[in-house]
Amino acid sequence: MSKLKVAVGFLATFTAGVALATAAQARDLTVVSWGGAYQEAQKKVYFEPFKKAGTPMNDESWDGGVGVLRAKVQGGAATWDVVQVESEELAIGCEEGLFETMEFNRIGGEQAYLPQTVDACGVGAIVYDFVLGYDKDKLKDAPKSWADFFDTTKFPGKRGLRQGAKTTLEIALMADGVAPKDVYKVLGTEEGLERAFKKLDTIKNDIVWWKAGAQPPQLLASGEVAMTSVYNGRIDAANKAEKKNFGMVWNGALYTIDSWVILKGSPNKEAAYKFLDFVGKAENQAKLSENIAYGTSNKDAPSKLAPAVLTDLPTAPDNMKNAVEISVPFWLENLDRLTERFNKWAAK
């Protein structure tokens, strides 16, 4: 090849590379959350004020799954920058190198956050519960536990559950009499697993599966289900925004933490850290809790909330009395195996 052709080829490659890099860098920051009433609250207290402060951004929603994140990052042309992930997605994605290392010095320092919400690859976004939700206008006799959830004789009607093994198996065991503190000890045995699926068999024909967090309140509102597992904040939001009369049962609630991560190779790291710093400030997190009843990660946020708001949060002492933390180690070890078994059971 002549020197001229080499030079032309190099120039073409270099120009294309610069063009691609420029296009990537020209993309606005994209933040991804969980949709529905939760994301509407985030838009109001996080996204719109952040944009007004001077940084362009878009927001999208997703239904979770580390496979989606792998495809985005390993595909090399991710269009997402900051994503709110569940606890096991945080652990798996961090181990696989899908996320940037979190630089806490750029978002107020580790000391600003609750220790449980500080991670090498992420920072806590919210603390939330899976609770039993129902419509007070349709069920005059309020359910009190997951045992009532499975009692279709006393409480006729369909039941909503999140499609998947995680949370469904824990709920089944508590409905069968296992104390919340013992759920993972029992679920970790073959006998316990059999017990959970046997309990699920008793209402299998009455289950309506949901995937997105916005669905359970819709199922209750339409009367398609009499009770459902549901994120506590979605009940709170439906009551506030839509004037529903939904109730929830904290007894046996399953709580966990969602975190913000920055996808590896994001061309918008600077904007991403500006965003995380903004949503990590105590005064902004307090505003989120005022709009939807999720607990916060900033240590000082609760001090900025009225007592009436604090009592409705998952982190309120009374609401934590009989709650169980979703075990990340258990699900990291068993998610694939139990998902396969759950899918076979559901398909029968």
Phi, psi and chi 1 to 4 in degrees:
 res  aa     phi    psi   chi1   chi2   chi3   chi4
   1 MET       -  136.0 -173.4 -179.0  -72.0      -
   2 SER   -70.8  158.9   70.9      -      -      -
   3 LYS   -59.8  -33.2  -69.9 -176.9  178.4  178.6
   4 LEU   -65.1  -43.3  177.8   59.6      -      -
   5 LYS   -65.4  -39.6  -74.7 -177.1  177.8  177.5
   6 VAL   -60.5  -44.6  170.2      -      -      -
   7 ALA   -63.2  -41.9      -      -      -      -
   8 VAL   -65.6  -42.8  169.1      -      -      -
   9 GLY   -61.6  -45.3      -      -      -      -
  10 PHE   -60.6  -43.2  173.1   76.7      -      -
  11 LEU   -63.0  -41.6 -178.7   60.4      -      -
  12 ALA   -64.0  -44.9      -      -      -      -
  13 THR   -62.4  -45.2  -57.3      -      -      -
  14 PHE   -61.3  -42.9  176.8   76.3      -      -
  15 THR   -63.9  -42.8  -56.4      -      -      -
  16 ALA   -63.4  -40.2      -      -      -      -
  17 GLY   -63.4  -44.8      -      -      -      -
  18 VAL   -61.7  -41.2  169.2      -      -      -
  19 ALA   -62.5  -43.9      -      -      -      -
  20 LEU   -63.8  -44.8  -76.5  171.9      -      -
  21 ALA   -63.1  -40.9      -      -      -      -
  22 THR   -64.4  -40.9  -57.0      -      -      -
  23 ALA   -62.7  -42.7      -      -      -      -
  24 ALA   -63.3  -44.5      -      -      -      -
  25 GLN   -70.3  -22.8  -70.7  168.5   -0.8      -
  26 ALA   -77.9  -15.4      -      -      -      -
  27 ARG   -68.2  138.0  177.7  172.5   62.2   75.3
  28 ASP   -70.4  156.6  -71.0  -18.5      -      -
  29 LEU   -55.5  133.2  176.2   71.5      -      -
  30 THR  -121.3  122.6  -61.6      -      -      -
  31 VAL  -110.6  134.9  176.2      -      -      -
  32 VAL  -120.2  128.9 -177.8      -      -      -
  33 SER  -134.0 -156.4 -175.0      -      -      -
  34 TRP  -106.4   10.4  -63.9   98.8      -      -
  35 GLY    74.2 -176.7      -      -      -      -
  36 GLY    61.1 -151.0      -      -      -      -
  37 ALA   -62.1  -32.2      -      -      -      -
  38 TYR   -64.0  -47.9  175.7   49.0      -      -
  39 GLN   -69.9  -29.5 -164.4  151.5  -27.8      -
  40 GLU   -63.1  -41.1  -71.2  -57.8  -46.3      -
  41 ALA   -65.2  -40.4      -      -      -      -
  42 GLN   -62.9  -39.8  -70.4  177.7  -48.8      -
  43 LYS   -59.2  -42.7  -75.1 -178.4 -179.0 -179.6
  44 LYS   -67.3  -45.4  179.2  180.0  176.0 -178.4
  45 VAL  -101.5  -18.7  -57.3      -      -      -
  46 TYR  -111.5  -63.6  -72.1  165.7      -      -
  47 PHE   -66.6  -51.6  -56.7  163.0      -      -
  48 GLU   -65.4  -46.3  -65.9  -55.9  -35.9      -
  49 PRO   -61.5  -36.4  -25.9   36.2      -      -
  50 PHE   -64.4  -43.0  179.0   70.4      -      -
  51 LYS   -64.1  -40.4  -76.3 -168.5  -78.7 -170.8
  52 LYS   -63.8  -26.6  -76.9 -177.8 -178.0  174.5
  53 ALA   -74.2   -9.5      -      -      -      -
  54 GLY   124.6   -0.1      -      -      -      -
  55 THR  -111.6  116.9  -55.9      -      -      -
  56 PRO   -64.5  141.0  -16.8   29.4      -      -
  57 MET  -156.8  157.4   64.8  159.2  -78.6      -
  58 ASN  -120.4  159.4  -58.2  -52.9      -      -
  59 ASP  -130.4  142.7   65.2  -77.4      -      -
  60 GLU  -130.4  171.5  -62.7 -177.0   16.8      -
  61 SER  -126.6  161.2   61.0      -      -      -
  62 TRP  -148.7  172.7   73.7  -41.4      -      -
  63 ASP  -112.0   14.3  -67.5  -29.1      -      -
  64 GLY    87.5  177.5      -      -      -      -
  65 GLY   111.3  119.1      -      -      -      -
  66 VAL   -66.5  -23.2   73.6      -      -      -
  67 GLY   -60.5  -35.9      -      -      -      -
  68 VAL   -63.6  -41.5  177.0      -      -      -
  69 LEU   -69.5  -39.3  -55.9  176.9      -      -
  70 ARG   -58.5  -46.8  -78.0 -167.3 -163.1  107.7
  71 ALA   -62.6  -39.2      -      -      -      -
  72 LYS   -65.0  -47.8  -70.2  -81.7 -177.2 -173.1
  73 VAL   -77.7  -48.2  173.9      -      -      -
  74 GLN   -73.5  -20.9  -65.3  170.5   -2.8      -
  75 GLY   -70.7  -20.3      -      -      -      -
  76 GLY    84.6    3.2      -      -      -      -
  77 ALA  -139.7   49.4      -      -      -      -
  78 ALA   -60.9  136.3      -      -      -      -
  79 THR  -104.1    2.8   53.3      -      -      -
  80 TRP  -107.3  149.4  -65.4   -7.2      -      -
  81 ASP  -117.0  -57.1  -59.7  -64.1      -      -
  82 VAL  -113.3  129.3  177.9      -      -      -
  83 VAL  -130.8  138.5 -176.2      -      -      -
  84 GLN   -89.3  121.6 -173.3  173.4  -32.9      -
  85 VAL  -121.0  158.3  -61.0      -      -      -
  86 GLU   -80.9  169.3  -65.8 -173.3   22.0      -
  87 SER   -61.9  -42.2   49.4      -      -      -
  88 GLU   -75.4  -27.1   59.9  -81.0   13.0      -
  89 GLU   -65.2  -37.5  -70.7  158.0   -7.0      -
  90 LEU   -61.7  -47.2  173.0   66.2      -      -
  91 ALA   -67.0  -46.5      -      -      -      -
  92 ILE   -67.2  -46.5  -65.0  169.8      -      -
  93 GLY   -63.8  -35.3      -      -      -      -
  94 CYS   -67.1  -44.3 -168.8      -      -      -
  95 GLU   -64.2  -34.2 -174.8  175.6  -47.8      -
  96 GLU   -87.7   -0.2  -65.9 -175.2    7.5      -
  97 GLY    75.0   28.5      -      -      -      -
  98 LEU   -84.1  -13.3  -59.0  180.0      -      -
  99 PHE  -121.0  153.3  -50.1  139.1      -      -
 100 GLU   -69.7  148.8  -63.7  -74.8  -15.2      -
 101 THR   -66.6  132.1  -59.9      -      -      -
 102 MET   -76.2  125.5 -170.7   56.4   57.9      -
 103 GLU   -99.5   91.5  -61.5  174.9   34.0      -
 104 PHE   -66.3  -22.7  -82.1   87.7      -      -
 105 ASN   -65.2  -15.2   62.3  -39.9      -      -
 106 ARG   -95.2   -3.8  -59.1  174.0   72.6  170.3
 107 ILE  -131.9   33.5   55.6  173.7      -      -
 108 GLY   100.5   -6.3      -      -      -      -
 109 GLY    89.6  149.7      -      -      -      -
 110 GLU   -58.0  -33.6  -68.3 -175.9   15.9      -
 111 GLN   -65.5  -15.0   70.0  -78.1   -3.1      -
 112 ALA   -77.4  -14.0      -      -      -      -
 113 TYR  -115.7  155.8  -60.3   90.6      -      -
 114 LEU   -60.0  138.3  -63.2  170.4      -      -
 115 PRO   -54.6  -37.3  -24.7   32.8      -      -
 116 GLN   -66.8  -14.2  -53.8   93.5  -43.5      -
 117 THR  -104.3    6.5   67.1      -      -      -
 118 VAL  -100.3  124.2  172.9      -      -      -
 119 ASP  -140.2  155.0 -173.4  -87.9      -      -
 120 ALA   -59.5  -28.2      -      -      -      -
 121 CYS  -115.7    0.1  -66.9      -      -      -
 122 GLY  -160.7  168.5      -      -      -      -
 123 VAL  -130.4  140.1   56.4      -      -      -
 124 GLY   -57.2  139.8      -      -      -      -
 125 ALA  -103.7  -53.1      -      -      -      -
 126 ILE  -148.5  158.6   53.4  169.8      -      -
 127 VAL  -108.7  129.4 -179.6      -      -      -
 128 TYR  -144.9  165.2   64.8   97.5      -      -
 129 ASP  -121.7  147.3  -80.4   13.3      -      -
 130 PHE   -89.0  120.3  -74.9   84.0      -      -
 131 VAL  -123.8  170.0  -64.4      -      -      -
 132 LEU   -85.1  121.9 -170.4  168.0      -      -
 133 GLY  -112.8  147.2      -      -      -      -
 134 TYR  -153.2  167.3   63.6   99.2      -      -
 135 ASP  -100.3  114.3 -170.6  -24.1      -      -
 136 LYS   -62.9  -27.3  -68.0 -180.0  179.8  177.4
 137 ASP   -72.0  -22.8  -70.4  -23.0      -      -
 138 LYS  -105.5  -22.8  -66.2  170.8 -177.9  167.6
 139 LEU  -118.9   97.7  -76.4 -175.6      -      -
 140 LYS   -71.9  -32.6  -59.2  -57.8 -179.3 -174.0
 141 ASP   -92.0  104.3 -173.4    8.1      -      -
 142 ALA   -69.8  133.8      -      -      -      -
 143 PRO   -67.7  154.4   25.7  -33.5      -      -
 144 LYS  -122.1  -10.2  -63.8  178.9  175.4   59.7
 145 SER  -161.8  174.1   67.1      -      -      -
 146 TRP   -67.9  -23.7  -67.1  115.3      -      -
 147 ALA   -62.1  -40.7      -      -      -      -
 148 ASP   -65.4  -34.3  -74.1  -16.9      -      -
 149 PHE   -58.7  -37.0 -175.8   91.4      -      -
 150 PHE   -89.1   -3.3  -84.5   68.6      -      -
 151 ASP   -92.1   87.2 -169.8  -16.7      -      -
 152 THR   -82.2   -4.2   52.6      -      -      -
 153 THR   -81.2  -49.3  -58.6      -      -      -
 154 LYS   -73.0  -34.0 -175.6  177.9  178.8 -177.9
 155 PHE  -126.2   82.1  -59.9   95.5      -      -
 156 PRO   -63.0  152.9  -18.7   31.4      -      -
 157 GLY   126.7  167.8      -      -      -      -
 158 LYS   -73.8  162.9  -62.5  -74.2 -173.2 -179.2
 159 ARG  -125.8  135.2  -55.5  -63.6 -162.1 -104.8
 160 GLY   -96.2  132.1      -      -      -      -
 161 LEU  -138.2  148.0  -77.5  171.1      -      -
 162 ARG   -67.3  131.4 -171.8 -171.7 -170.5 -167.5
 163 GLN   -70.5  114.3 -170.8  167.1   17.7      -
 164 GLY   145.4  166.1      -      -      -      -
 165 ALA   -74.6  -42.4      -      -      -      -
 166 LYS   -63.3  132.2 -167.4  179.5   80.9  170.1
 167 THR    78.5  -36.6   70.0      -      -      -
 168 THR   -65.6  -44.0  -60.0      -      -      -
 169 LEU   -70.3  -38.0  -63.8  177.4      -      -
 170 GLU   -62.7  -43.6  -67.3   96.8  -40.6      -
 171 ILE   -62.1  -42.5  -73.7  170.2      -      -
 172 ALA   -61.7  -42.3      -      -      -      -
 173 LEU   -66.5  -41.7  -75.7 -178.9      -      -
 174 MET   -64.5  -36.2  -75.5 -171.0  -81.6      -
 175 ALA   -64.5  -27.0      -      -      -      -
 176 ASP   -91.1    7.2 -155.8   40.5      -      -
 177 GLY   104.6    2.9      -      -      -      -
 178 VAL   -77.1  130.8  175.6      -      -      -
 179 ALA   -65.9  143.8      -      -      -      -
 180 PRO   -50.8  -39.0  -30.4   37.2      -      -
 181 LYS   -67.7  -18.0   65.5 -178.2  177.4   60.2
 182 ASP  -104.5    2.7  -64.0  -32.0      -      -
 183 VAL   -56.6  -49.2  160.4      -      -      -
 184 TYR   -75.7  -27.9  -70.9  103.5      -      -
 185 LYS   -63.4  -41.9 -175.3  170.0   64.5  177.2
 186 VAL   -75.0  -42.7  176.0      -      -      -
 187 LEU   -65.9  -21.0 -165.0   55.5      -      -
 188 GLY   -78.4   -0.9      -      -      -      -
 189 THR  -110.5  155.5   66.1      -      -      -
 190 GLU   -63.9  -35.7 -167.4   56.7   32.5      -
 191 GLU   -65.1  -40.7  -66.0   78.5   11.9      -
 192 GLY   -66.0  -38.5      -      -      -      -
 193 LEU   -65.1  -44.1 -163.2   54.9      -      -
 194 GLU   -59.8  -41.3  -70.7  -67.5  -26.4      -
 195 ARG   -61.3  -41.4 -174.7  175.0  172.1 -177.9
 196 ALA   -65.0  -46.3      -      -      -      -
 197 PHE   -68.2  -34.6  -81.7  106.3      -      -
 198 LYS   -63.5  -39.0 -170.8  174.9  178.1 -178.5
 199 LYS   -67.1  -41.0 -171.8   65.2  178.2  177.8
 200 LEU   -63.3  -32.8  -75.5  170.1      -      -
 201 ASP   -55.1  -32.6  -77.6  -21.2      -      -
 202 THR   -68.3  -20.8   64.8      -      -      -
 203 ILE  -126.6   15.7   62.3  165.5      -      -
 204 LYS   -54.6  -40.7 -172.3  172.2 -175.5  179.1
 205 ASN   -76.4   -7.6  -66.2  -28.8      -      -
 206 ASP  -105.6    2.5  -64.3  -50.8      -      -
 207 ILE   -87.9  134.2  -62.4  174.3      -      -
 208 VAL  -111.8  116.0  176.8      -      -      -
 209 TRP   -82.7  140.4  -60.6  108.3      -      -
 210 TRP  -123.3  153.8   57.1  -94.1      -      -
 211 LYS  -115.5  -42.3  -67.0 -178.0  179.7  178.1
 212 ALA  -100.8  146.2      -      -      -      -
 213 GLY   -61.1  -22.4      -      -      -      -
 214 ALA   -74.9  -17.1      -      -      -      -
 215 GLN   -72.9  -44.4  -69.6  175.6  -81.9      -
 216 PRO   -55.2  -45.5  -25.8   34.6      -      -
 217 PRO   -61.6  -33.6  -22.0   33.8      -      -
 218 GLN   -67.2  -39.2  -66.2  166.1   -1.7      -
 219 LEU   -65.1  -38.3  -67.3  170.9      -      -
 220 LEU   -68.2  -44.4  -75.2  177.2      -      -
 221 ALA   -63.5  -36.5      -      -      -      -
 222 SER   -80.3  -12.4   67.0      -      -      -
 223 GLY    80.6    9.2      -      -      -      -
 224 GLU   -67.1  -30.3 -169.5  172.5  -13.8      -
 225 VAL  -127.4  151.5  -59.3      -      -      -
 226 ALA   -87.3  -30.3      -      -      -      -
 227 MET  -146.1  158.7  -56.3  179.6 -158.9      -
 228 THR  -155.1  151.3 -176.8      -      -      -
 229 SER   -72.7  146.1   64.8      -      -      -
 230 VAL  -163.4  149.8   58.8      -      -      -
 231 TYR   -68.1  133.0  -57.7  121.1      -      -
 232 ASN   -56.7  -36.3   72.3  -75.7      -      -
 233 GLY   -66.0  -28.4      -      -      -      -
 234 ARG   -69.0  -34.1  -54.3  -68.9  178.6  139.9
 235 ILE   -66.8  -46.8  -67.2  -69.2      -      -
 236 ASP   -58.6  -44.2  174.4   71.9      -      -
 237 ALA   -66.9  -40.2      -      -      -      -
 238 ALA   -64.7  -38.5      -      -      -      -
 239 ASN   -67.5  -39.0  -72.5  -17.0      -      -
 240 LYS   -76.8  -48.0  -75.9  176.9  178.3  171.2
 241 ALA   -85.8  -33.1      -      -      -      -
 242 GLU  -111.7    4.9  -58.6  168.9   31.0      -
 243 LYS    57.4   36.1  -52.0  -57.4  177.6 -170.8
 244 LYS   -77.0  166.3  -61.5  -63.3 -177.7 -174.6
 245 ASN  -120.0   54.5 -169.9   26.1      -      -
 246 PHE   -84.9  145.0  -66.4  162.4      -      -
 247 GLY  -115.6  164.3      -      -      -      -
 248 MET  -142.9  155.5   60.2 -179.2  136.3      -
 249 VAL  -113.9  117.4  178.9      -      -      -
 250 TRP   -79.6  -23.0  -67.4  103.4      -      -
 251 ASN   -58.7  119.9  179.5   24.2      -      -
 252 GLY    78.7   16.0      -      -      -      -
 253 ALA   -63.5  148.2      -      -      -      -
 254 LEU  -108.4  118.8  -67.3  152.6      -      -
 255 TYR  -113.8  155.2   71.3   92.1      -      -
 256 THR  -159.1  179.0 -171.0      -      -      -
 257 ILE  -122.6  132.9  -63.9  168.5      -      -
 258 ASP   -97.1  150.1  -92.7   11.6      -      -
 259 SER  -129.9  154.6  -61.4      -      -      -
 260 TRP   -89.1  135.9  -66.5  112.5      -      -
 261 VAL  -129.8  159.0  -61.1      -      -      -
 262 ILE  -109.7  123.2  -58.1  173.1      -      -
 263 LEU   -64.4  140.4  -67.1 -166.2      -      -
 264 LYS   -57.3  132.3 -167.4   75.9  172.6 -179.1
 265 GLY    82.9    8.7      -      -      -      -
 266 SER   -55.3  131.5  163.8      -      -      -
 267 PRO   -78.8   -2.5   29.5  -33.9      -      -
 268 ASN  -117.4   39.2  -70.1  -47.9      -      -
 269 LYS   -60.1  -40.9  -87.0 -177.7   67.8  174.8
 270 GLU   -60.9  -47.2  -71.0  -60.1  -45.3      -
 271 ALA   -65.8  -35.2      -      -      -      -
 272 ALA   -62.3  -44.4      -      -      -      -
 273 TYR   -67.9  -34.1  -85.3  111.6      -      -
 274 LYS   -60.7  -42.6  -80.5 -174.6 -177.0  177.7
 275 PHE   -64.4  -48.2  172.5   79.2      -      -
 276 LEU   -64.3  -34.6  -66.4 -177.9      -      -
 277 ASP   -64.8  -40.2 -175.8   52.5      -      -
 278 PHE   -65.3  -49.6 -177.2   82.9      -      -
 279 VAL   -77.9   -9.5  -57.1      -      -      -
 280 GLY   -88.9  -10.4      -      -      -      -
 281 LYS   -70.8  141.4  -67.6 -172.8 -177.2  -54.1
 282 ALA   -57.0  -43.4      -      -      -      -
 283 GLU   -66.0  -32.6   57.0  -90.3   27.8      -
 284 ASN   -76.8  -38.4  -67.7  -29.0      -      -
 285 GLN   -64.7  -37.3  -69.2 -158.4   -4.3      -
 286 ALA   -61.0  -38.2      -      -      -      -
 287 LYS   -63.7  -35.7  -69.7  174.5 -173.1  171.9
 288 LEU   -63.8  -45.7 -175.3   73.0      -      -
 289 SER   -62.3  -30.3  -66.3      -      -      -
 290 GLU   -69.7  -25.5  -71.9  169.4   -7.5      -
 291 ASN   -97.3  -26.5  -78.2  -88.7      -      -
 292 ILE  -153.4  133.9 -170.9  163.9      -      -
 293 ALA   -79.2   67.6      -      -      -      -
 294 TYR  -113.5  146.4  -70.9  133.5      -      -
 295 GLY   -74.2  161.8      -      -      -      -
 296 THR  -113.1  166.8   50.2      -      -      -
 297 SER  -101.9  -24.6   60.8      -      -      -
 298 ASN   -74.0  130.0 -172.1  -61.7      -      -
 299 LYS   -58.2  -32.8  -71.3  177.8 -178.5  175.1
 300 ASP   -90.7   -7.0  -66.3  -28.7      -      -
 301 ALA   -60.9  -43.6      -      -      -      -
 302 PRO   -58.9  -31.5  -26.6   36.6      -      -
 303 SER   -67.7  -13.5   67.1      -      -      -
 304 LYS   -99.8    7.6  -59.1 -178.3 -178.3  -56.0
 305 LEU  -110.0  148.3  -70.4  167.2      -      -
 306 ALA   -71.1  150.4      -      -      -      -
 307 PRO   -54.7  -35.9  -27.9   35.9      -      -
 308 ALA   -64.1  -32.2      -      -      -      -
 309 VAL   -75.0  -43.0  175.9      -      -      -
 310 LEU   -60.7  -36.2  -72.3  170.1      -      -
 311 THR   -69.1  -18.2   56.7      -      -      -
 312 ASP   -94.6   -0.6  -75.6  -22.8      -      -
 313 LEU   -87.3  153.0  -61.1 -177.1      -      -
 314 PRO   -58.2  -27.3  -22.4   32.6      -      -
 315 THR   -83.4   -3.2   44.6      -      -      -
 316 ALA   -63.6  136.2      -      -      -      -
 317 PRO   -51.8  -43.4  -28.3   36.2      -      -
 318 ASP   -63.7  -34.1  -77.6  -11.7      -      -
 319 ASN   -77.9  -18.0  -59.4  -24.1      -      -
 320 MET   -91.4   -9.4  -69.3  -71.8  -71.9      -
 321 LYS   -53.0  -45.6  -84.2 -179.1 -178.3  173.1
 322 ASN  -123.9   32.1 -150.3   25.2      -      -
 323 ALA   -94.8  159.5      -      -      -      -
 324 VAL  -128.8  135.1   56.2      -      -      -
 325 GLU   -78.1  129.3 -177.3  176.5    9.0      -
 326 ILE   -60.8  126.2  -64.3  174.1      -      -
 327 SER   -81.7  111.3  173.0      -      -      -
 328 VAL   -66.1  -46.4  175.2      -      -      -
 329 PRO   -57.8  -40.7  -25.1   35.0      -      -
 330 PHE   -61.7  -45.3  176.1   85.7      -      -
 331 TRP   -76.7  -28.6  -76.2  111.2      -      -
 332 LEU   -63.4  -36.8  -76.6  177.5      -      -
 333 GLU   -80.2  -29.7 -174.3  176.6  -14.8      -
 334 ASN  -119.9   -1.3  -64.4  -71.9      -      -
 335 LEU   -58.9  -49.1 -175.3   61.8      -      -
 336 ASP   -63.3  -46.6  -69.9  -16.9      -      -
 337 ARG   -63.2  -45.3  177.0  176.0   69.0   92.2
 338 LEU   -77.6  -28.2  -64.5 -171.7      -      -
 339 THR   -65.6  -42.5  -64.3      -      -      -
 340 GLU   -61.5  -45.9 -177.4  179.4   -2.5      -
 341 ARG   -65.8  -40.8 -179.9  163.7  176.8  174.9
 342 PHE   -61.9  -44.5  172.7   85.0      -      -
 343 ASN   -63.5  -39.2  -71.5  -20.0      -      -
 344 LYS   -64.5  -42.7  -73.9 -179.1  179.6  175.2
 345 TRP   -62.5  -45.1  170.9   85.1      -      -
 346 ALA   -66.8  -29.4      -      -      -      -
 347 ALA   -80.0  -14.5      -      -      -      -
 348 LYS   -70.3      -  -73.1 -178.4 -177.5  174.6
